[in-house]
Amino acid sequence: MAVVAIKIKIMPESLDVSLEELQKKAEEKASKMGAMNISFTEENVAFGLKALVIQLAYPEEKDTNALETELSEMEGVSSSQIIDYRRAFG
């Protein structure tokens, strides 16, 4: 079974969205879908707005579109986009 390393950028709807709360929700959703080794970083976008970048290991045979869609449908999220996808090992 191969594993892929994925980075997904999650854009909050506004400056008022708590990135800490967003991180908790994203970690819960991703782990329920089979993600492992989940970590987060913040990325400056513009005018004080920060994006949340989630890095995770994910089974290659699972649908990454479903993961991306689940994250983008969270409350307070404007969009989510896979920004890096690499085969890790397998």
Residue frames as a rotation matrix with the C-alpha (Angstrom) as fourth column:
MET 1
0.582 0.813 0.000 0.00
0.813 -0.582 0.000 0.00
0.000 0.000 -1.000 0.00
ALA 2
-0.426 -0.734 0.530 1.51
0.737 -0.621 -0.267 3.32
0.525 0.277 0.805 -1.08
VAL 3
0.308 0.426 -0.851 1.25
0.818 -0.576 0.008 6.51
-0.486 -0.698 -0.525 0.91
VAL 4
0.070 -0.244 0.967 1.24
0.711 -0.668 -0.220 10.04
0.699 0.703 0.127 -0.48
ALA 5
-0.480 -0.245 -0.843 2.37
0.751 -0.611 -0.250 13.24
-0.454 -0.753 0.477 1.21
ILE 6
0.048 0.634 0.772 -0.13
0.830 -0.455 0.322 16.03
0.556 0.625 -0.548 0.65
LYS 7
-0.838 -0.135 -0.529 -0.23
0.404 -0.805 -0.435 19.75
-0.367 -0.578 0.729 1.47
ILE 8
-0.050 0.884 0.465 -3.60
0.904 -0.158 0.397 21.46
0.425 0.440 -0.791 1.39
LYS 9
-0.971 -0.207 0.116 -4.08
0.157 -0.927 -0.340 25.22
0.178 -0.312 0.933 1.73
ILE 10
-0.070 0.962 -0.263 -7.23
0.987 0.104 0.120 26.14
0.143 -0.251 -0.957 3.64
MET 11
-0.798 -0.147 0.584 -8.40
0.193 -0.981 0.017 29.74
0.570 0.127 0.812 3.18
PRO 12
-0.560 0.625 -0.544 -10.58
0.683 -0.024 -0.730 31.18
-0.469 -0.780 -0.413 5.95
GLU 13
0.249 0.775 0.581 -13.61
0.947 -0.320 0.021 33.29
0.202 0.545 -0.814 5.02
SER 14
0.700 0.004 0.714 -12.34
-0.015 -1.000 0.021 36.33
0.714 -0.025 -0.699 6.93
LEU 15
-0.380 -0.866 0.326 -9.90
-0.299 -0.218 -0.929 37.63
0.875 -0.450 -0.176 9.51
ASP 16
-0.005 0.500 0.866 -12.47
-0.980 -0.175 0.096 36.83
0.200 -0.848 0.491 12.20
VAL 17
0.800 0.286 -0.527 -12.16
-0.266 0.957 0.115 33.05
0.537 0.048 0.842 11.72
SER 18
0.485 -0.613 0.623 -10.09
-0.747 0.079 0.660 31.42
-0.454 -0.786 -0.420 14.47
LEU 19
0.134 -0.533 -0.835 -7.27
-0.777 0.467 -0.423 29.45
0.616 0.705 -0.352 12.85
GLU 20
-0.786 -0.402 0.470 -6.92
-0.617 0.553 -0.560 27.46
-0.035 -0.730 -0.683 16.06
GLU 21
-0.034 0.871 0.490 -10.54
-0.475 0.418 -0.775 26.25
-0.880 -0.259 0.399 15.86
LEU 22
0.630 0.213 -0.746 -10.18
-0.776 0.140 -0.615 25.65
-0.026 0.967 0.254 12.13
GLN 23
-0.367 -0.871 -0.327 -7.10
-0.809 0.472 -0.350 23.54
0.460 0.136 -0.878 12.80
LYS 24
-0.662 0.173 0.729 -8.93
-0.494 0.631 -0.598 21.37
-0.564 -0.756 -0.332 15.35
LYS 25
0.411 0.910 0.052 -11.84
-0.480 0.265 -0.836 20.75
-0.775 0.318 0.546 12.97
ALA 26
0.477 -0.299 -0.826 -9.55
-0.841 0.117 -0.528 20.03
0.255 0.947 -0.196 10.01
GLU 27
-0.643 -0.761 0.092 -7.45
-0.746 0.593 -0.303 17.58
0.176 -0.263 -0.949 12.00
GLU 28
-0.361 0.604 0.710 -10.57
-0.397 0.589 -0.703 15.73
-0.844 -0.536 0.027 13.16
LYS 29
0.669 0.670 -0.321 -12.03
-0.542 0.144 -0.828 15.49
-0.509 0.728 0.459 9.63
ALA 30
0.215 -0.678 -0.703 -8.74
-0.891 0.159 -0.425 14.46
0.400 0.718 -0.570 8.02
SER 31
-0.744 -0.533 0.404 -7.99
-0.660 0.681 -0.317 11.76
-0.106 -0.502 -0.858 10.57
LYS 32
0.012 0.841 0.541 -11.50
-0.384 0.504 -0.774 10.32
-0.923 -0.198 0.329 10.19
MET 33
0.817 0.297 -0.495 -10.83
-0.545 0.116 -0.830 10.01
-0.189 0.948 0.257 6.46
GLY 34
0.888 -0.453 0.079 -7.59
0.459 0.883 -0.100 8.08
-0.024 0.125 0.992 7.00
ALA 35
0.542 -0.719 0.435 -4.94
-0.215 -0.619 -0.756 10.82
0.813 0.316 -0.489 7.18
MET 36
0.696 -0.433 -0.573 -1.87
0.718 0.442 0.537 10.25
0.020 -0.785 0.619 9.34
ASN 37
-0.273 -0.920 -0.281 1.03
0.925 -0.331 0.188 12.40
-0.266 -0.208 0.941 10.62
ILE 38
0.485 0.587 0.648 -1.02
0.733 -0.677 0.065 15.59
0.477 0.444 -0.759 10.41
SER 39
-0.335 -0.556 -0.760 0.73
0.812 -0.580 0.066 18.93
-0.478 -0.595 0.646 10.97
PHE 40
0.686 0.656 0.314 -0.15
0.727 -0.632 -0.268 22.56
0.023 0.412 -0.911 10.35
THR 41
-0.618 -0.739 -0.267 1.57
0.729 -0.666 0.157 25.80
-0.294 -0.097 0.951 9.42
GLU 42
0.525 0.729 -0.439 0.22
0.466 -0.678 -0.569 29.29
-0.712 0.094 -0.696 8.84
GLU 43
-0.432 -0.606 0.668 0.93
0.895 -0.198 0.399 31.20
-0.109 0.770 0.628 5.66
ASN 44
-0.337 0.264 -0.904 0.55
0.080 -0.948 -0.306 34.97
-0.938 -0.176 0.298 5.30
VAL 45
0.050 0.445 0.894 -1.74
0.968 0.199 -0.153 35.86
-0.246 0.873 -0.421 2.42
ALA 46
-0.551 -0.207 0.809 -2.44
0.471 -0.877 0.096 39.62
0.689 0.434 0.580 2.47
PHE 47
-0.247 0.473 0.846 -3.66
-0.445 -0.831 0.334 42.42
0.861 -0.294 0.415 4.74
GLY 48
-0.460 -0.039 0.887 -3.37
-0.886 0.092 -0.455 40.29
-0.064 -0.995 -0.077 7.88
LEU 49
0.689 0.723 -0.046 -5.21
-0.722 0.681 -0.122 37.30
-0.057 0.118 0.991 6.42
LYS 50
-0.497 -0.837 0.228 -3.49
-0.818 0.539 0.198 33.98
-0.289 -0.089 -0.953 7.03
ALA 51
0.386 0.517 -0.764 -4.11
-0.704 0.700 0.118 30.63
0.596 0.493 0.634 5.38
LEU 52
0.292 -0.241 0.926 -3.80
-0.692 0.614 0.378 27.32
-0.660 -0.751 0.012 7.19
VAL 53
0.071 -0.346 -0.936 -1.60
-0.847 0.475 -0.240 24.75
0.527 0.809 -0.259 5.44
ILE 54
0.588 0.187 0.787 -2.23
-0.618 0.732 0.288 21.16
-0.522 -0.655 0.546 6.48
GLN 55
-0.224 -0.709 -0.669 0.46
-0.891 0.427 -0.155 18.55
0.396 0.562 -0.727 5.75
LEU 56
0.291 0.425 0.857 -0.45
-0.744 0.664 -0.077 14.89
-0.601 -0.615 0.510 6.01
ALA 57
-0.902 -0.424 -0.087 0.20
-0.403 0.752 0.522 11.34
-0.156 0.505 -0.849 4.88
TYR 58
0.099 0.995 -0.027 -2.73
-0.812 0.065 -0.580 9.75
-0.575 0.079 0.814 3.05
PRO 59
-0.163 -0.121 0.979 -3.34
0.231 0.960 0.157 6.31
-0.959 0.252 -0.128 1.52
GLU 60
-0.849 -0.309 -0.428 -2.78
-0.294 -0.397 0.870 6.57
-0.439 0.864 0.246 -2.24
GLU 61
-0.832 0.534 0.148 -5.81
0.496 0.597 0.631 4.47
0.249 0.598 -0.762 -3.13
LYS 62
-0.074 0.826 -0.559 -8.20
0.822 -0.267 -0.503 6.86
-0.565 -0.497 -0.659 -1.32
ASP 63
0.264 0.337 0.904 -9.87
0.852 -0.521 -0.054 9.76
0.453 0.784 -0.425 -3.13
THR 64
-0.665 -0.581 -0.470 -8.07
0.730 -0.639 -0.242 13.04
-0.160 -0.504 0.849 -2.39
ASN 65
-0.671 0.500 0.547 -10.92
0.017 -0.727 0.686 15.04
0.741 0.470 0.479 -3.95
ALA 66
0.371 0.829 -0.419 -13.22
0.468 0.222 0.855 13.83
0.802 -0.513 -0.306 -1.17
LEU 67
-0.008 -0.479 -0.878 -10.71
0.991 -0.119 0.055 15.03
-0.131 -0.869 0.476 1.44
GLU 68
-0.913 -0.361 0.190 -10.34
0.397 -0.894 0.210 18.41
0.094 0.267 0.959 -0.25
THR 69
-0.297 0.898 0.325 -14.14
0.055 -0.323 0.945 18.77
0.953 0.298 0.047 -0.48
GLU 70
0.384 0.414 -0.826 -14.65
0.796 0.305 0.523 17.84
0.468 -0.858 -0.212 3.19
LEU 71
-0.393 -0.633 -0.667 -12.16
0.867 -0.496 -0.040 20.50
-0.305 -0.594 0.744 4.27
SER 72
-0.936 0.022 0.352 -13.67
0.162 -0.860 0.484 23.19
0.314 0.510 0.801 2.02
GLU 73
-0.069 0.997 0.042 -17.17
0.196 -0.027 0.980 22.55
0.978 0.076 -0.194 3.39
MET 74
-0.307 -0.085 -0.948 -16.18
0.944 0.101 -0.315 23.30
0.123 -0.991 0.049 6.99
GLU 75
0.788 0.615 -0.036 -17.75
0.607 -0.765 0.215 26.34
0.105 -0.191 -0.976 8.62
GLY 76
0.697 -0.496 -0.518 -15.54
-0.087 -0.776 0.625 29.41
-0.712 -0.390 -0.584 8.25
VAL 77
-0.340 -0.840 0.422 -13.66
0.365 0.295 0.883 28.08
-0.866 0.455 0.206 5.21
SER 78
0.206 0.315 -0.927 -13.68
-0.675 -0.639 -0.368 29.97
-0.708 0.702 0.081 1.92
SER 79
0.747 -0.016 -0.665 -11.79
-0.559 0.527 -0.640 27.30
0.360 0.850 0.385 -0.05
SER 80
0.355 -0.730 0.584 -9.28
-0.331 0.486 0.809 24.48
-0.874 -0.480 -0.069 0.15
GLN 81
0.827 -0.166 -0.538 -6.79
-0.529 0.095 -0.843 23.45
0.191 0.982 -0.009 -2.50
ILE 82
0.728 -0.649 0.218 -4.17
0.506 0.725 0.468 20.74
-0.462 -0.231 0.856 -2.78
ILE 83
0.818 -0.478 -0.321 -0.89
-0.557 -0.797 -0.234 22.58
-0.144 0.371 -0.918 -3.33
ASP 84
-0.304 -0.921 -0.244 1.52
-0.942 0.329 -0.067 19.62
0.142 0.210 -0.967 -3.20
TYR 85
0.789 0.527 0.316 1.07
-0.539 0.840 -0.056 15.89
-0.295 -0.126 0.947 -3.84
ARG 86
-0.104 -0.900 -0.424 3.98
-0.926 0.243 -0.288 13.45
0.362 0.362 -0.859 -3.70
ARG 87
0.730 0.227 -0.645 4.29
-0.078 0.965 0.251 9.73
0.679 -0.133 0.722 -3.42
ALA 88
0.510 -0.513 0.690 6.01
-0.860 -0.304 0.409 9.15
0.000 -0.803 -0.597 -0.10
PHE 89
-0.701 -0.696 0.156 6.73
-0.689 0.717 0.104 5.40
-0.184 -0.034 -0.982 -0.15
GLY 90
0.160 0.785 0.599 5.16
-0.519 0.583 -0.625 2.13
-0.840 -0.211 0.501 -1.05
